[in-house]
Amino acid sequence: MARSSGFRSWWPRSYSSSYRYAGSKQHKPTTAIVRSGPYQWSRNPIYLAFSILQLGIACWLNNLWVLVTLGAAWGLMTWVVIPREEHYLERKFGADYLQYKAKVRRWL
């Protein structure tokens, strides 16, 4: 849980500066592939932080149902949400995104 908390405090600063650097705005199509900050280690750092936090909460509460919902959320992200996002980015950025995808892991 401490790792997740540390990641959550570091991530907003890194993410916001990377996001501004890419020229992206909320609810607008992406204009660049961000490769700095947490995106140099994971293509999905927000989903990763969410999963680590939920795992920490499940352990802290000693609650199997929280862990079960993590499994469901992880499956949904892995097999539905992320493939759709990756398909969009492959169409938009082509070989540039494929190169980034080959270099950086999906989760960690």
C-alpha positions in Angstrom: 0.0 0.0 0.0 2.9 2.3 0.7 4.1 1.8 -2.9 0.8 2.8 -4.2 0.6 5.9 -2.0 4.1 6.9 -3.1 3.2 6.3 -6.8 0.0 8.3 -6.3 1.9 11.3 -4.9 4.5 11.2 -7.7 2.2 10.4 -10.5 0.1 13.6 -10.6 3.1 15.9 -11.0 4.8 13.7 -13.6 1.5 13.0 -15.5 0.4 16.6 -15.6 3.7 17.8 -16.9 3.8 15.0 -19.5 0.2 15.6 -20.5 0.8 19.4 -21.0 4.0 18.6 -22.9 2.0 16.4 -25.3 -0.4 19.3 -26.0 -3.4 17.1 -25.0 -6.6 18.5 -23.5 -9.2 16.5 -21.6 -11.9 15.1 -23.8 -10.0 15.8 -27.0 -8.3 13.3 -29.3 -4.7 12.6 -28.3 -2.0 14.4 -30.3 1.2 12.7 -29.1 2.6 9.6 -27.5 3.8 10.4 -24.0 7.0 8.5 -23.2 8.2 10.3 -20.1 7.3 10.0 -16.4 5.4 6.8 -15.5 4.8 6.1 -19.2 8.5 5.1 -19.7 7.8 2.0 -17.5 4.1 1.2 -18.1 1.7 1.9 -21.0 -1.1 2.1 -18.5 0.2 3.6 -15.2 -3.2 4.9 -14.2 -4.8 1.4 -14.4 -1.7 0.0 -12.6 -1.9 2.5 -9.7 -5.7 1.7 -9.4 -5.0 -2.0 -9.3 -2.2 -1.7 -6.7 -4.3 0.6 -4.6 -7.3 -1.9 -4.7 -5.0 -4.8 -3.9 -3.7 -2.8 -0.9 -7.2 -2.1 0.3 -8.2 -5.7 -0.1 -5.2 -6.8 2.1 -5.8 -4.0 4.6 -9.5 -4.9 5.0 -8.7 -8.6 4.7 -11.7 -8.8 2.4 -12.0 -11.4 -0.3 -14.8 -9.6 -2.1 -12.6 -6.5 -2.7 -10.0 -8.9 -4.2 -12.7 -10.5 -6.4 -13.7 -7.1 -7.7 -10.1 -6.4 -8.5 -10.0 -9.6 -10.6 -13.1 -8.5 -12.5 -11.8 -4.9 -13.0 -8.4 -6.3 -14.1 -10.1 -8.6 -16.6 -12.2 -5.8 -18.0 -9.2 -3.6 -18.4 -7.0 -6.3 -19.9 -9.5 -7.8 -22.4 -11.8 -4.9 -23.2 -10.6 -1.4 -22.3 -6.9 -1.5 -23.1 -7.2 -3.4 -26.4 -9.7 -0.7 -27.6 -7.3 2.0 -26.6 -4.3 0.3 -28.2 -6.3 -0.2 -31.4 -7.1 3.5 -31.5 -3.4 4.5 -30.9 -2.2 2.0 -33.5 -4.5 3.5 -36.1 -3.6 7.1 -35.1 0.2 6.8 -34.7 1.0 3.7 -36.7 4.6 2.5 -36.5 5.6 5.1 -33.9 3.1 3.6 -31.4 4.0 0.0 -32.4 7.7 0.9 -31.5 6.6 2.3 -28.2 4.4 -0.7 -27.5 7.3 -3.1 -28.3 9.6 -1.2 -25.9 7.2 -0.5 -22.9 5.2 -3.2 -21.2 1.5 -3.0 -20.8 1.5 -3.2 -17.0 5.0 -3.2 -15.6 
